[in-house]
Amino acid sequence: MKSMKHLANEELRSLYMPFKVLPYIASKNWGIKLMNFMARFSNGKLIDDMYNEQRYIPSKSGGPDIRVRIFKPLNVEGKLPCLEYIHGGGYILGSPEMGPNLNIIKQFIEKRPCVVIAPAYRKSLDAPYPAAFNDCYETLLWAKEHADELGIYQDKFMVAGHSGGGGLTAAVTLKARDTKDIDIAFQMPFYPMIDDSQSTCSAQEMISVPVWNTASNKKGWDAYLADIKKQGLDTPKYAAAFRNKDYKDFPPTITFVGDLEPFKDETIAYVEALEKEGIDVTFKLYEGCYHGFDAYVPKAKISQDAVKFTYDSYAEYYDKYVT
């Protein structure tokens, strides 16, 4: 397919070709295993000038104990709201400490005080759906049950994640809406991976874009839904949140997406479905931007705008829906 480099934001073009290797690696089992092996070296990494903790919490669904990172400001008096941050990686890659994740967490805490819990959920090559979803949802349940110990409120939780973490954010929020187990004040599924059908124009046409493209997207979904497909079952809505068709009583939502990535159309459709039900949504579409541009090219002006949008919107919703 003809290169789409000329459509990219000028400041993002210099790394367009180097970053095209990433989706190739992420579409191969050996590449996924290599990146997950490398991610282990960052396990336990700390955020300076903050309280850092690591725990292993019991699974409620028969899985192994879940490794959870806990971060909060130093010298806190009284309770704080809790934010679950779910890292990205297409359901197949990553950890809470890998890449930009600790910096993302730090900025949330610095912008508005909160306790962040970040689960190291299971990855799909080893444990397909519902493993990652269960790990993330059960981490929230655990936090609510241990609210006094963690120094958090038992309500007004916030959930955020990027990419595959955005998909898990939307799925966790959906189940919380359905069960009413957990009160979620607002959600932030940034450029979320939510539509397993991969039938939108952007999902099918982003063959030659960097970071995450049509091929790596297919690999991610095939791995995540492997057990579902083996059993010949329909995809559950908690596996792919866009399968849900009822958006009543959803919490307010913040998100953004670039227009040179597979998730563009599904993100826009998700936003429109929420807005149709009168849900408060703050959304921005970034022209000329490929997947993860805000993290991979942080010095670009458009990336800095996306970061500012993220934390300014978070602060606005925190002040409006949490305090």
HUDAMO-V502747 format. One record per helix or strand. SS is the DSSP state (h for helix, s for strand). FROM is the first residue (numbers start at 0). TO is the last residue. If there is no record, write none. Layout:
SS FROM TO
SS FROM TO
//
This chain:
h 4 6
h 9 14
h 19 25
h 28 41
s 50 56
s 65 71
s 79 79
s 81 85
h 100 110
s 114 118
h 130 144
h 146 149
s 151 151
s 156 161
h 163 178
s 183 189
h 200 204
h 213 223
h 225 229
h 240 242
s 251 259
h 263 275
s 280 289
h 292 295
h 300 320
//
